[in-house]
C-alpha cells in the first residue's frame, strides 16, 4: 500500500501520498505559469515520477474528491483550488531554507522606489504605510493586467480595493504592525475587502531611522508564491537598513 502522509496547516490536515503531493505541486506551478487548465498528458510528461496519463487522471480524481483540484467544464484540463494553493504555500514554507533566499540587496532611495521595485518583481499591487499614516503604493497597472481579472465586476472590485487601501490606512497599520511576515491565501479580511479573489503577503518593519511601517503585496490567488515570497523578504531586509521617510 502506498504510504500516505499527513500535513498540518491552518486549513486543516492534508492527507495524501507522496505522488499526489508532488503531482499537486506540479499542477500548481504549471497553472501559475500559464493560467490555463493543465491536462493529465502534460502532467505525465512533466512529472518527475514515471506515470501514465491514466494513473495521473486517477490521482487527479482523488485530489478532486478531496477539494484540491477542479475540472473546467470547457476543457479536459484541471486547475488548483484555493485549498491547493494553501497546501502549496504550507509546503514550501515548511521546507524553506533561509540560506536559499536572494542575497543581493538592492539599494532604495525612498519607500516609493522600494514599492515600485516590489510591484514590478511580483506583478502585484504593493503598498507601505508608515506610523505617520503616509502611504506609498505602486503596481495598480500590474494588478489590472492579470488575466485572472477580466469582467466588469472584477475590475470594479479591483478599483474598490485600491480606494480602500487609502481610506483604511489607519486600520491596516494597526492590524499589521508588529505582526510576523505572513502569506494569506484567499483570506477574506480588511486587506482584501472581504473578498477571497486575492492573496496577499504582509509584514512590518522598523527602518534604520527607528520608524515603524507596514507593507504588503496583493495579487490574484494564482500568484507565484515562491518567487514573490523571496522578493518580499528581500525588500524587508532592505527597508530595515534604510533611514529615509515618505515624502
C-alpha positions, 0 to 999 in steps of 0.5 A: 500500500502506498504510504500516505502522509499527513500535513498540518496547516491552518486549513486543516490536515492534508492527507495524501501520498507522496505522488499526489503531493508532488503531482499537486505541486506540479499542477500548481506551478504549471497553472501559475505559469500559464493560467490555463487548465493543465491536462493529465498528458502534460502532467505525465510528461512533466512529472518527475515520477514515471506515470501514465496519463491514466494513473495521473487522471486517477490521482487527479480524481482523488485530489478532486474528491478531496477539494484540491483540484477542479475540472473546467467544464470547457476543457479536459484540463484541471486547475488548483483550488484555493485549498491547493494553493494553501497546501502549496504555500504550507509546503514550501514554507515548511521546507524553506531554507533561509540560506536559499533566499536572494542575497543581493540587496538592492539599494532604495532611495525612498519607500516609493522606489522600494514599492515600485521595485516590489510591484514590478518583481511580483506583478502585484499591487504593493503598498507601505504605510508608515506610523505617520499614516503616509502611504506609498503604493505602486503596481495598480497597472500590474494588478489590472493586467492579470488575466485572472481579472477580466469582467466588469465586476472584477475590475470594479472590485479591483478599483474598490480595493485600491480606494480602500487601501487609502481610506483604511490606512489607519486600520491596516497599520494597526492590524499589521504592525508588529505582526510576523511576515505572513502569506494569506491565501484567499483570506477574506479580511480588511486587506482584501475587502472581504473578498477571497479573489486575492492573496496577499503577503504582509509584514512590518518593519522598523527602518534604520531611522527607528520608524515603524511601517507596514507593507504588503503585496496583493495579487490574484490567488494564482500568484507565484508564491515562491518567487514573490515570497523571496522578493518580499523578504528581500525588500524587508531586509532592505527597508530595515537598513534604510533611514529615509521617510515618505515624502 
